[in-house]
Amino acid sequence: MPDRRRAWARALFLAAPSREARSAYAEALEALSLAMAHEGRLREFLSDPSVSKAKKSSIVAAALEPGAPGVSAKDGPGVEVFERFSALVVEKGRSHLLPQIARSYCELRDADEGIARLEVEAARDVPTEALDRIAQAWTANAGVKTTRAKVRINADLIAGYRLRAGSLRIDYSVAGRLERLRRELARPLGRASSEAPSPGGAARGEG
């Protein structure tokens, strides 16, 4: 079965008249995604069969900032493309997929602009200087133009941190080292281990 979410995202991405418009669309989709995640009334509004499709599509289209670069003209191509996208999403009954479409769209935009999104999971807040150093190191080693890092607090890590970018996860946490040690100690004596604990972090891909 084709991935409809990625198909919708790719169609909008390719239809954007400029790089600035692509960025404006990303911000609009992210705003819609956040609103649908935290505002139940918007989800109910978009799924309500008694509400006209015109009203629904106008609400979706309104997420695009009219003064954003690339879409400043009210009737310009940047606005028209997003309005057509909004109308089609509603017409085809796909408005409930907007959060997933937003995620796929932002992945396309980031890949096109050489942006890496890095999540730093830590037991406590990470100072700005340290976060900047982590982002700079990731940029240098990942072959991207820039890295945008954000912190997620998880006290269960005890100390250290985990890095996640897409499907790649690198575990430098104390909790991770203890878990690897626990698995090693649970093996029968004499069995060779291919997962011996290492002094550094453990990296793995997630499918």
C-alpha positions as protocol buffer text, in pm:
chain_id: "A"
residue {
  index: 1
  type: MET
  ca { x: 0 y: 0 z: 0 }
}
residue {
  index: 2
  type: PRO
  ca { x: 149 y: 340 z: -93 }
}
residue {
  index: 3
  type: ASP
  ca { x: 235 y: 582 z: 185 }
}
residue {
  index: 4
  type: ARG
  ca { x: -37 y: 844 z: 130 }
}
residue {
  index: 5
  type: ARG
  ca { x: 106 y: 1073 z: 393 }
}
residue {
  index: 6
  type: ARG
  ca { x: 441 y: 1097 z: 217 }
}
residue {
  index: 7
  type: ALA
  ca { x: 268 y: 1130 z: -120 }
}
residue {
  index: 8
  type: TRP
  ca { x: 70 y: 1431 z: 1 }
}
residue {
  index: 9
  type: ALA
  ca { x: 381 y: 1584 z: 154 }
}
residue {
  index: 10
  type: ARG
  ca { x: 588 y: 1531 z: -159 }
}
residue {
  index: 11
  type: ALA
  ca { x: 317 y: 1676 z: -384 }
}
residue {
  index: 12
  type: LEU
  ca { x: 305 y: 1997 z: -178 }
}
residue {
  index: 13
  type: PHE
  ca { x: 684 y: 2014 z: -158 }
}
residue {
  index: 14
  type: LEU
  ca { x: 725 y: 1988 z: -535 }
}
residue {
  index: 15
  type: ALA
  ca { x: 444 y: 2235 z: -602 }
}
residue {
  index: 16
  type: ALA
  ca { x: 597 y: 2510 z: -387 }
}
residue {
  index: 17
  type: PRO
  ca { x: 704 y: 2801 z: -611 }
}
residue {
  index: 18
  type: SER
  ca { x: 1016 y: 2886 z: -409 }
}
residue {
  index: 19
  type: ARG
  ca { x: 1243 y: 2773 z: -127 }
}
residue {
  index: 20
  type: GLU
  ca { x: 1091 y: 3045 z: 93 }
}
residue {
  index: 21
  type: ALA
  ca { x: 743 y: 2911 z: 25 }
}
residue {
  index: 22
  type: ARG
  ca { x: 857 y: 2560 z: 120 }
}
residue {
  index: 23
  type: SER
  ca { x: 973 y: 2691 z: 457 }
}
residue {
  index: 24
  type: ALA
  ca { x: 647 y: 2880 z: 507 }
}
residue {
  index: 25
  type: TYR
  ca { x: 449 y: 2564 z: 428 }
}
residue {
  index: 26
  type: ALA
  ca { x: 655 y: 2371 z: 684 }
}
residue {
  index: 27
  type: GLU
  ca { x: 571 y: 2625 z: 953 }
}
residue {
  index: 28
  type: ALA
  ca { x: 201 y: 2615 z: 860 }
}
residue {
  index: 29
  type: LEU
  ca { x: 189 y: 2236 z: 870 }
}
residue {
  index: 30
  type: GLU
  ca { x: 373 y: 2224 z: 1202 }
}
residue {
  index: 31
  type: ALA
  ca { x: 126 y: 2475 z: 1346 }
}
residue {
  index: 32
  type: LEU
  ca { x: -166 y: 2261 z: 1228 }
}
residue {
  index: 33
  type: SER
  ca { x: -4 y: 1949 z: 1371 }
}
residue {
  index: 34
  type: LEU
  ca { x: 44 y: 2112 z: 1713 }
}
residue {
  index: 35
  type: ALA
  ca { x: -309 y: 2249 z: 1712 }
}
residue {
  index: 36
  type: MET
  ca { x: -456 y: 1908 z: 1631 }
}
residue {
  index: 37
  type: ALA
  ca { x: -245 y: 1743 z: 1901 }
}
residue {
  index: 38
  type: HIS
  ca { x: -341 y: 1987 z: 2178 }
}
residue {
  index: 39
  type: GLU
  ca { x: -674 y: 2132 z: 2067 }
}
residue {
  index: 40
  type: GLY
  ca { x: -958 y: 1882 z: 2050 }
}
residue {
  index: 41
  type: ARG
  ca { x: -1198 y: 2137 z: 1902 }
}
residue {
  index: 42
  type: LEU
  ca { x: -996 y: 2160 z: 1580 }
}
residue {
  index: 43
  type: ARG
  ca { x: -1000 y: 1782 z: 1534 }
}
residue {
  index: 44
  type: GLU
  ca { x: -1373 y: 1777 z: 1599 }
}
residue {
  index: 45
  type: PHE
  ca { x: -1430 y: 2066 z: 1359 }
}
residue {
  index: 46
  type: LEU
  ca { x: -1240 y: 1896 z: 1076 }
}
residue {
  index: 47
  type: SER
  ca { x: -1419 y: 1564 z: 1131 }
}
residue {
  index: 48
  type: ASP
  ca { x: -1768 y: 1713 z: 1173 }
}
residue {
  index: 49
  type: PRO
  ca { x: -1983 y: 1613 z: 871 }
}
residue {
  index: 50
  type: SER
  ca { x: -2219 y: 1904 z: 934 }
}
residue {
  index: 51
  type: VAL
  ca { x: -1942 y: 2158 z: 863 }
}
residue {
  index: 52
  type: SER
  ca { x: -1899 y: 2250 z: 498 }
}
residue {
  index: 53
  type: LYS
  ca { x: -1580 y: 2150 z: 320 }
}
residue {
  index: 54
  type: ALA
  ca { x: -1526 y: 2514 z: 224 }
}
residue {
  index: 55
  type: LYS
  ca { x: -1513 y: 2618 z: 591 }
}
residue {
  index: 56
  type: LYS
  ca { x: -1280 y: 2332 z: 678 }
}
residue {
  index: 57
  type: SER
  ca { x: -1039 y: 2407 z: 393 }
}
residue {
  index: 58
  type: SER
  ca { x: -1036 y: 2778 z: 483 }
}
residue {
  index: 59
  type: ILE
  ca { x: -931 y: 2692 z: 839 }
}
residue {
  index: 60
  type: VAL
  ca { x: -650 y: 2467 z: 713 }
}
residue {
  index: 61
  type: ALA
  ca { x: -536 y: 2731 z: 463 }
}
residue {
  index: 62
  type: ALA
  ca { x: -540 y: 3000 z: 735 }
}
residue {
  index: 63
  type: ALA
  ca { x: -244 y: 2829 z: 904 }
}
residue {
  index: 64
  type: LEU
  ca { x: -20 y: 2985 z: 637 }
}
residue {
  index: 65
  type: GLU
  ca { x: 114 y: 3317 z: 760 }
}
residue {
  index: 66
  type: PRO
  ca { x: 17 y: 3578 z: 496 }
}
residue {
  index: 67
  type: GLY
  ca { x: 326 y: 3788 z: 558 }
}
residue {
  index: 68
  type: ALA
  ca { x: 577 y: 3503 z: 544 }
}
residue {
  index: 69
  type: PRO
  ca { x: 862 y: 3526 z: 290 }
}
residue {
  index: 70
  type: GLY
  ca { x: 759 y: 3370 z: -40 }
}
residue {
  index: 71
  type: VAL
  ca { x: 387 y: 3405 z: 29 }
}
residue {
  index: 72
  type: SER
  ca { x: 356 y: 3776 z: 101 }
}
residue {
  index: 73
  type: ALA
  ca { x: 116 y: 3848 z: -186 }
}
residue {
  index: 74
  type: LYS
  ca { x: -241 y: 3765 z: -90 }
}
residue {
  index: 75
  type: ASP
  ca { x: -316 y: 3613 z: -432 }
}
residue {
  index: 76
  type: GLY
  ca { x: 41 y: 3508 z: -514 }
}
residue {
  index: 77
  type: PRO
  ca { x: 145 y: 3157 z: -621 }
}
residue {
  index: 78
  type: GLY
  ca { x: 266 y: 3065 z: -273 }
}
residue {
  index: 79
  type: VAL
  ca { x: -77 y: 3128 z: -124 }
}
residue {
  index: 80
  type: GLU
  ca { x: -263 y: 2965 z: -414 }
}
residue {
  index: 81
  type: VAL
  ca { x: -66 y: 2641 z: -389 }
}
residue {
  index: 82
  type: PHE
  ca { x: -134 y: 2603 z: -17 }
}
residue {
  index: 83
  type: GLU
  ca { x: -502 y: 2688 z: -63 }
}
residue {
  index: 84
  type: ARG
  ca { x: -534 y: 2417 z: -332 }
}
residue {
  index: 85
  type: PHE
  ca { x: -355 y: 2171 z: -106 }
}
residue {
  index: 86
  type: SER
  ca { x: -592 y: 2256 z: 182 }
}
residue {
  index: 87
  type: ALA
  ca { x: -900 y: 2214 z: -37 }
}
residue {
  index: 88
  type: LEU
  ca { x: -781 y: 1877 z: -171 }
}
residue {
  index: 89
  type: VAL
  ca { x: -692 y: 1743 z: 174 }
}
residue {
  index: 90
  type: VAL
  ca { x: -1043 y: 1822 z: 293 }
}
residue {
  index: 91
  type: GLU
  ca { x: -1212 y: 1707 z: -30 }
}
residue {
  index: 92
  type: LYS
  ca { x: -1040 y: 1368 z: -14 }
}
residue {
  index: 93
  type: GLY
  ca { x: -1115 y: 1324 z: 356 }
}
residue {
  index: 94
  type: ARG
  ca { x: -749 y: 1327 z: 457 }
}
residue {
  index: 95
  type: SER
  ca { x: -748 y: 1614 z: 707 }
}
residue {
  index: 96
  type: HIS
  ca { x: -694 y: 1367 z: 993 }
}
residue {
  index: 97
  type: LEU
  ca { x: -357 y: 1284 z: 834 }
}
residue {
  index: 98
  type: LEU
  ca { x: -226 y: 1641 z: 861 }
}
residue {
  index: 99
  type: PRO
  ca { x: 10 y: 1570 z: 1156 }
}
residue {
  index: 100
  type: GLN
  ca { x: 169 y: 1280 z: 967 }
}
residue {
  index: 101
  type: ILE
  ca { x: 180 y: 1482 z: 644 }
}
residue {
  index: 102
  type: ALA
  ca { x: 351 y: 1761 z: 836 }
}
residue {
  index: 103
  type: ARG
  ca { x: 616 y: 1523 z: 969 }
}
residue {
  index: 104
  type: SER
  ca { x: 687 y: 1380 z: 623 }
}
residue {
  index: 105
  type: TYR
  ca { x: 695 y: 1727 z: 467 }
}
residue {
  index: 106
  type: CYS
  ca { x: 944 y: 1859 z: 722 }
}
residue {
  index: 107
  type: GLU
  ca { x: 1167 y: 1558 z: 662 }
}
residue {
  index: 108
  type: LEU
  ca { x: 1169 y: 1637 z: 289 }
}
residue {
  index: 109
  type: ARG
  ca { x: 1242 y: 2004 z: 354 }
}
residue {
  index: 110
  type: ASP
  ca { x: 1523 y: 1923 z: 598 }
}
residue {
  index: 111
  type: ALA
  ca { x: 1684 y: 1676 z: 356 }
}
residue {
  index: 112
  type: ASP
  ca { x: 1667 y: 1933 z: 76 }
}
residue {
  index: 113
  type: GLU
  ca { x: 1830 y: 2203 z: 290 }
}
residue {
  index: 114
  type: GLY
  ca { x: 2086 y: 1976 z: 460 }
}
residue {
  index: 115
  type: ILE
  ca { x: 1933 y: 2014 z: 807 }
}
residue {
  index: 116
  type: ALA
  ca { x: 1967 y: 1742 z: 1072 }
}
residue {
  index: 117
  type: ARG
  ca { x: 1718 y: 1728 z: 1361 }
}
residue {
  index: 118
  type: LEU
  ca { x: 1887 y: 1596 z: 1673 }
}
residue {
  index: 119
  type: GLU
  ca { x: 1708 y: 1505 z: 1996 }
}
residue {
  index: 120
  type: VAL
  ca { x: 1929 y: 1509 z: 2303 }
}
residue {
  index: 121
  type: GLU
  ca { x: 1766 y: 1307 z: 2579 }
}
residue {
  index: 122
  type: ALA
  ca { x: 1920 y: 1390 z: 2916 }
}
residue {
  index: 123
  type: ALA
  ca { x: 1854 y: 1336 z: 3287 }
}
residue {
  index: 124
  type: ARG
  ca { x: 1857 y: 1712 z: 3344 }
}
residue {
  index: 125
  type: ASP
  ca { x: 1863 y: 2030 z: 3141 }
}
residue {
  index: 126
  type: VAL
  ca { x: 2161 y: 2074 z: 2908 }
}
residue {
  index: 127
  type: PRO
  ca { x: 2338 y: 2414 z: 2914 }
}
residue {
  index: 128
  type: THR
  ca { x: 2315 y: 2608 z: 2588 }
}
residue {
  index: 129
  type: GLU
  ca { x: 2691 y: 2598 z: 2538 }
}
residue {
  index: 130
  type: ALA
  ca { x: 2701 y: 2220 z: 2573 }
}
residue {
  index: 131
  type: LEU
  ca { x: 2403 y: 2178 z: 2339 }
}
residue {
  index: 132
  type: ASP
  ca { x: 2576 y: 2397 z: 2081 }
}
residue {
  index: 133
  type: ARG
  ca { x: 2892 y: 2185 z: 2102 }
}
residue {
  index: 134
  type: ILE
  ca { x: 2690 y: 1866 z: 2055 }
}
residue {
  index: 135
  type: ALA
  ca { x: 2514 y: 2017 z: 1752 }
}
residue {
  index: 136
  type: GLN
  ca { x: 2843 y: 2134 z: 1600 }
}
residue {
  index: 137
  type: ALA
  ca { x: 3000 y: 1791 z: 1649 }
}
residue {
  index: 138
  type: TRP
  ca { x: 2698 y: 1624 z: 1490 }
}
residue {
  index: 139
  type: THR
  ca { x: 2713 y: 1861 z: 1191 }
}
residue {
  index: 140
  type: ALA
  ca { x: 3083 y: 1787 z: 1140 }
}
residue {
  index: 141
  type: ASN
  ca { x: 3035 y: 1410 z: 1150 }
}
residue {
  index: 142
  type: ALA
  ca { x: 2697 y: 1369 z: 979 }
}
residue {
  index: 143
  type: GLY
  ca { x: 2782 y: 1553 z: 658 }
}
residue {
  index: 144
  type: VAL
  ca { x: 2497 y: 1805 z: 690 }
}
residue {
  index: 145
  type: LYS
  ca { x: 2494 y: 2184 z: 664 }
}
residue {
  index: 146
  type: THR
  ca { x: 2349 y: 2247 z: 1007 }
}
residue {
  index: 147
  type: THR
  ca { x: 2206 y: 2063 z: 1307 }
}
residue {
  index: 148
  type: ARG
  ca { x: 1908 y: 2179 z: 1509 }
}
residue {
  index: 149
  type: ALA
  ca { x: 1919 y: 2016 z: 1849 }
}
residue {
  index: 150
  type: LYS
  ca { x: 1652 y: 2006 z: 2116 }
}
residue {
  index: 151
  type: VAL
  ca { x: 1654 y: 1860 z: 2466 }
}
residue {
  index: 152
  type: ARG
  ca { x: 1410 y: 1611 z: 2614 }
}
residue {
  index: 153
  type: ILE
  ca { x: 1436 y: 1549 z: 2989 }
}
residue {
  index: 154
  type: ASN
  ca { x: 1425 y: 1189 z: 3112 }
}
residue {
  index: 155
  type: ALA
  ca { x: 1530 y: 1151 z: 3475 }
}
residue {
  index: 156
  type: ASP
  ca { x: 1544 y: 770 z: 3434 }
}
residue {
  index: 157
  type: LEU
  ca { x: 1873 y: 807 z: 3243 }
}
residue {
  index: 158
  type: ILE
  ca { x: 2044 y: 889 z: 3579 }
}
residue {
  index: 159
  type: ALA
  ca { x: 2327 y: 1072 z: 3400 }
}
residue {
  index: 160
  type: GLY
  ca { x: 2472 y: 1107 z: 3052 }
}
residue {
  index: 161
  type: TYR
  ca { x: 2249 y: 1137 z: 2746 }
}
residue {
  index: 162
  type: ARG
  ca { x: 2102 y: 969 z: 2441 }
}
residue {
  index: 163
  type: LEU
  ca { x: 2118 y: 1114 z: 2090 }
}
residue {
  index: 164
  type: ARG
  ca { x: 1849 y: 1045 z: 1834 }
}
residue {
  index: 165
  type: ALA
  ca { x: 1842 y: 1158 z: 1471 }
}
residue {
  index: 166
  type: GLY
  ca { x: 1587 y: 984 z: 1252 }
}
residue {
  index: 167
  type: SER
  ca { x: 1633 y: 609 z: 1301 }
}
residue {
  index: 168
  type: LEU
  ca { x: 1983 y: 642 z: 1452 }
}
residue {
  index: 169
  type: ARG
  ca { x: 2012 y: 630 z: 1828 }
}
residue {
  index: 170
  type: ILE
  ca { x: 2335 y: 660 z: 2029 }
}
residue {
  index: 171
  type: ASP
  ca { x: 2321 y: 583 z: 2401 }
}
residue {
  index: 172
  type: TYR
  ca { x: 2577 y: 750 z: 2630 }
}
residue {
  index: 173
  type: SER
  ca { x: 2357 y: 730 z: 2940 }
}
residue {
  index: 174
  type: VAL
  ca { x: 2434 y: 560 z: 3270 }
}
residue {
  index: 175
  type: ALA
  ca { x: 2101 y: 376 z: 3241 }
}
residue {
  index: 176
  type: GLY
  ca { x: 2207 y: 243 z: 2901 }
}
residue {
  index: 177
  type: ARG
  ca { x: 2543 y: 120 z: 3032 }
}
residue {
  index: 178
  type: LEU
  ca { x: 2372 y: -52 z: 3327 }
}
residue {
  index: 179
  type: GLU
  ca { x: 2126 y: -223 z: 3092 }
}
residue {
  index: 180
  type: ARG
  ca { x: 2407 y: -351 z: 2869 }
}
residue {
  index: 181
  type: LEU
  ca { x: 2590 y: -477 z: 3177 }
}
residue {
  index: 182
  type: ARG
  ca { x: 2272 y: -648 z: 3302 }
}
residue {
  index: 183
  type: ARG
  ca { x: 2229 y: -830 z: 2969 }
}
residue {
  index: 184
  type: GLU
  ca { x: 2592 y: -938 z: 2975 }
}
residue {
  index: 185
  type: LEU
  ca { x: 2568 y: -1075 z: 3330 }
}
residue {
  index: 186
  type: ALA
  ca { x: 2251 y: -1265 z: 3238 }
}
residue {
  index: 187
  type: ARG
  ca { x: 2433 y: -1472 z: 2973 }
}
residue {
  index: 188
  type: PRO
  ca { x: 2537 y: -1830 z: 3060 }
}
residue {
  index: 189
  type: LEU
  ca { x: 2901 y: -1852 z: 3168 }
}
residue {
  index: 190
  type: GLY
  ca { x: 3140 y: -1938 z: 2889 }
}
residue {
  index: 191
  type: ARG
  ca { x: 2923 y: -1803 z: 2606 }
}
residue {
  index: 192
  type: ALA
  ca { x: 3102 y: -1557 z: 2382 }
}
residue {
  index: 193
  type: SER
  ca { x: 2936 y: -1219 z: 2373 }
}
residue {
  index: 194
  type: SER
  ca { x: 2894 y: -1001 z: 2068 }
}
residue {
  index: 195
  type: GLU
  ca { x: 2740 y: -727 z: 2284 }
}
residue {
  index: 196
  type: ALA
  ca { x: 3009 y: -675 z: 2545 }
}
residue {
  index: 197
  type: PRO
  ca { x: 2980 y: -342 z: 2721 }
}
residue {
  index: 198
  type: SER
  ca { x: 3211 y: -78 z: 2581 }
}
residue {
  index: 199
  type: PRO
  ca { x: 3343 y: 232 z: 2753 }
}
residue {
  index: 200
  type: GLY
  ca { x: 3171 y: 451 z: 2493 }
}
residue {
  index: 201
  type: GLY
  ca { x: 2810 y: 466 z: 2385 }
}
residue {
  index: 202
  type: ALA
  ca { x: 2611 y: 206 z: 2199 }
}
residue {
  index: 203
  type: ALA
  ca { x: 2474 y: 303 z: 1860 }
}
residue {
  index: 204
  type: ARG
  ca { x: 2197 y: 132 z: 1672 }
}
residue {
  index: 205
  type: GLY
  ca { x: 1956 y: 198 z: 1396 }
}
residue {
  index: 206
  type: GLU
  ca { x: 1583 y: 166 z: 1445 }
}
residue {
  index: 207
  type: GLY
  ca { x: 1373 y: 40 z: 1162 }
}
